[in-house]
Amino acid sequence: MNASLGAAAYAALKQAVLDASLAPGSTASEPEIAARLGMSRTPVHEAVLRLQAEGFLRVIPKRGVLVVPVARGDVADVYEVLIALEGAAAARLARAPARAALAELRALTAEMEQALSEGRRRAWAEADDAFHRLLLSACGNARLEAGAANALDLAGRARLLTLGGRPLAASAAEHWALIEALDAGDANTARMTIAEHRGRAAREMLALLP
């Protein structure tokens, strides 16, 4: 199999799961998924196996492929991981603030506020996700960034599923507080702020999940 075809199938199928084009709890056969993506079955099969290993899909004999539902226990576990890893990233970035990264974090927070004021919740979610990914990529520890990648994807599914029922406004205020701590070089406050921010978001999501 052409490696580029496999990568393309993986990327397309994962995006369909993350943006709920393939809804949580739904099932489909591999031929149906391949037809939907406009791809042949072989790369789609490999993509399904990769995404099963990552916890997004589950192959069920005689039923096809299940899009794993967003479960409360999984969300709680994911946010525990993010609090630990993003806390470490925030503390590290505070000790050596990267001015360009701080400017981009400010821009993304302003984008969140603008999107929310205009009722564009999906755009808010995209800017929020970009903020947290930048926090990890800017900290200078590639292992922290890589370690959080799967948790960020799983958190994104929960964010999207609960987007309509959450108040959202507190997130930008907490982002500004984090940026202030980073700019001041206050590692302890940065770590505490991200922990409180992620903890509050997790509680809101868990209250909305079945």
Protein Blocks (a to p, Z undefined) as FASTA:
>chain_A
ZZklmmmmmmmmmmmmmnomagghiacdfklmmmmnopafklmmmmmmmmmmnopaccde
hkbpadddddfklmmmmmmmmmmmmmmmmmmmmmmccfklmmmmmmmmmmmmmmmmnopa
klmmmmmmmmmmmmmmmnopaklmmmmmmmmmmmmmmmmmmmmmpgklmmmmmmmmmmmm
mmnopaklmmmmmmmmmmmmmmmmmmmpZZ
